[in-house]
């Protein structure tokens, strides 16, 4: 029956990593002559169980490319989702996402993001995507110290901040190097770079850059905050977080969420899906 089948699906999604799930897709095609993702594709937007299974079964770069495209073109622009993907994936992952996006949609993700959104994120997010060109570069702490000083001067040297220098730096350093710069900045000046962006002269650009920087530094806090917000797509955020972070930092997200709410993600899932016969999201 449906409950038994859902329980079996829970066991599969819990006890199999990405490579094992990929093998299941291959076996399904061999046995039944069709791609399991195509089977799920027709219902995954309306069915929570199918949505979770679909996101878990997808190749990561294809999944994220689709998430970006839907956030841009799905009818309602979702900047928070774009921040989520751009600022929580490694530069190597972003490189693969960009290739998958071009292959699937015959378009450039940086150009699409810049064309669709406004404000500081119009420059910030394309810069983050562009930085993945250097995904193989090793972290250089001497360079990080120099870059930290450059950031400080960009904030402090004039009456207004030097946005061009900040964006240029952000677009030329991979994710590991950016994190090293932020560590160096705190060592040199005694506080986080994000704190400097709170100053009034940083304006809206500073506010939005701060969101991106904090997401890079502490992705678990970003996800926990997203999960605390009551929005029209709360279910999608919960399902997507469980699916995309289950092998990465879901336990850290749960701790960050509990620290702010006094409750767990499991309890959140049970409340969100309390009308479902079998709460597969909470089980996972």
Buried (B, 14 or more C-beta within 10 A) or exposed (E): EEEEEBEEBBEBBEEBEBEEBBEEBEEBBEEEEEBBBEBBEEEBEEEBBBBBBBBBBBBBBBBBBBBBBBBBEEEEEBBBBBBBBBBBBEBBBBBBBBEBBEEEBEBBBBEBBBEBBEEBBBBBBBBBBBBBBBBEBEBBEEBBBEBBBBBBEBBEEEEEBBBEBBBBBBBBBBBBBBBBBBBBBBEEBEEBBBEBBEEEEBBEBBEBBBBBBBBBBBBBBBBBBBBEEEEEBBBBBBBBBBBBBBEEBBEBBBBBBBEEBEEBBBBBBBEBBEEBEBBBBBBB
